[in-house]
């Protein structure tokens, strides 16, 4: 938990401006002027060989070795000069560079070569890059405006990160008019080095930032993006505005799933899994930020509307229905209390219309009663300035009632409609920290974002493993089937192969027998038993029904022979260039009252495998009922996914159809998730229809396509979210015979982790954290237990006694920005030291780090911590004294 690698970029001690100038309109002129006007108090050095003085400052021809530390360089020179400038920066110890210059893109003749060159130079000299072709960055609290924007941002607690510099300038102009301030502003530009992921990781720990706004146009590295996004969203609200929501052209897709899934749908699913909120407009962006950054806590989902006008109440109720925000039903006691407090003609329901002549005292009493209702979780209080209305007085009473909440602290937002008459009231709400809006719809949307954030945060806490312990699938058998098809030069599995893969993953599927002619079909049907179904067997024929290649409910041998003969003759005649193997013969599935469902997997070019669920059948593209989720999935995620669809309502009893065994449908989704995780060779899966009824489920038809991607060393490289590494759970026996469990940490271990740190001696805590620390802060606790298993890992040691598990040790590492080295830390409970537990923890950490591609593991240890130093020496760690800290040594090991 030391200083973040990006700290020198966002809080530099000094800034060098390359290309500083006084020429009107030049980038270097604007940047230097912005730095000086914003009041930056650090060292500022202009660098330009053509000038001796620029804007009143001494100018250097080269950076050289300045007497004062320079952490950040801002480069506003032609692209061809940037490589040499970065070498100067590296020699001077500069740690970050903001490259405003363009000329590194695919459209420039030398762009790609220059881009590769600056990245290599930056890596060699350990200089992190922002840009190129970016607007720059701001840190208003220290007067840092390293941009060529004409706006100076106000200090505040919202961070803004955008791929578009033009969007930053527009947002700044919009925010200035509304008095909105920022903790940090960054424009990533072409993102040759730093992208959203690492910047989000920094902002997650930034004490000045309480909420984060992202503007995104596209994502290149999904794993890196989601790692940073999830880390930030665990600690503070993140609100995303993404452009290009509608694809200009539909992607060609052979499967039903692929035809229904668009890139923006997948992006939505990824954001939900990351625990963030997405908006569509700039005004919504700030509305969501205003609500979420206020740390309003929701205990439920029921909304109550309080208004002095019927129309606004109806508008708010309609918007709540649009956004799936349930309205509260006032309790009988609440209605009785309101009857006493309000005129006889109040609405007696939700919205609570307290009538147009409502006084401040009426607002106060009505709000107090509604806040006391246990069935109300959040409120929108509305006012229209009618002839007898006192907007300011009513606002004061609302503020007082909100402040007087003791234990409930229910979220309340205000909507004072109008302009001049309500201006003073809005100022009062702003000063009181109560979110307020100009329209009923906007007020409801703000609370809907709060509700979405709450729901998505629950998804963020889910850390499913790729496989579950019960009835493991035959992964090797499934891989052999896929390999066999690839070796045969086929990208599409036959129906029999596809069903065999499903059966390998314990998904019920009817046996399919291949018959090459009508007589073989008749014999196969006789052996299976009637009724049967016939389906054309030709991998190139994607949708069999569309070509008349399916016959159902055939009850005797004659019908099977006639239908099979007719189908084969016709289709071989109509499609002479397509290889038709024959027909498959299957028993008709018997599941009770069948519902046709679709379960599928498609491969998104950015986020990898995506699982779809919805209503199935031949018209799935028309019905378009589907929910999407990124694997791996667990029961919580699967149930959320199913509940999002109209198909969920079909699973219950209706008319004369009994309820479907929903847990069996959920089990199929879990098994498909396992397929998506464990078989990176799969590009697409269609199970359509999956028949579900009161007697069970059955995959009637299945199609599996192979992926074009070559196999990777990392088994889960194809996935955007790294699964919980359950396979690294170990049962070890210490030297004294004590049995201990070592396993990766999970979010639900927060209480155990806190108790473990509290139980350490003062000396052990100081050895671990190198400072006085009594217990973990809430932010540290989240950071330590809600981890990303791709770029970090933590193993906890548990000992069970009398049925209770106690944490007795922990070892963790965090990957450095270079992606090759990682810093580790280890601590063992005082009563368990010198028993071999530290050795076991460090060994499993080394094993995991090596598997994840870490080349070097290092840790900083106090010189007097002889136990840790001796443990490192036994396990092959070398030791060196740090010049910067005399009482600290660094132990490291190449893996």
Secondary structure, DSSP 8 states (H G I E B T S, - for coil): ----TTHHHHS-SEEEEET---STT-HHHHHHHHHHHHT--SEEEEE-TT-SEETTEEEESS----SS---EEEE-S-HHHHHHHHHHHHHTT--EEEE-----STTSTTHHHHHHHHHHHHHHHT-EEEESS--EEEEGGGTEEEE--S----EEEEEEEES-HHHHHHHHHHHHHTT--EEEEEE-TT-SS--HHHHHHHHHH-TT-SEEEEEES--S-HHHHHHHHHHHHTTSEEEEEES--S-SS----SSHHHHH--HHHHHHHHHHHTT-EEESSHHHHHHHHHHHHTT---S---EEEEES-HHHHHHHHHHHHHTT--B----HHHHHHHHHHS-TTS-SSSSEE--TT--HHHHHHHHHHHHT-TT--EEEEEEE--TT--HHHHHHHHHHHHHT--S---EEEEEEESSGGGHHHHHHHHHHT--EESSHHHHHHHHHHHHHHHHHHHHHT---BSS-SSS---HHHHHHHHHHHHHTT-SB--HHHHHHHHHHTT--B---EEESSHHHHHHHHHHH-SSEEEEEE-TT-S-GGGGT-EEEEE-SHHHHHHHHHHHHHHHHHH-TTS---EEEEEE----SS-EEEEEEEEEETTTEEEEEEEE-STTHHHH--EEEEESS--HHHHHHHHHTSTHHHHTS-BTTB----HHHHHHHHHHHHHHHHH-TTEEEEEEEEEEEETTEEEE--EEEEE-SS---SSTTTTBSS--B-GGG-EEEE-TTS-EEEEEE--GGGHHHHHHHHHHS-HHHHHHHHSS--SS--HHHHHHHHS--TTTEEEEEEEEEETTEEEEEEEEEEEE-TTSSEEEEEEEE-GGGTTTTHHHHHHHHHHHHHHHTT--EEEEEEETT-HHHHHHHHHTT-EEEE-SS-TTEEEEEEE-
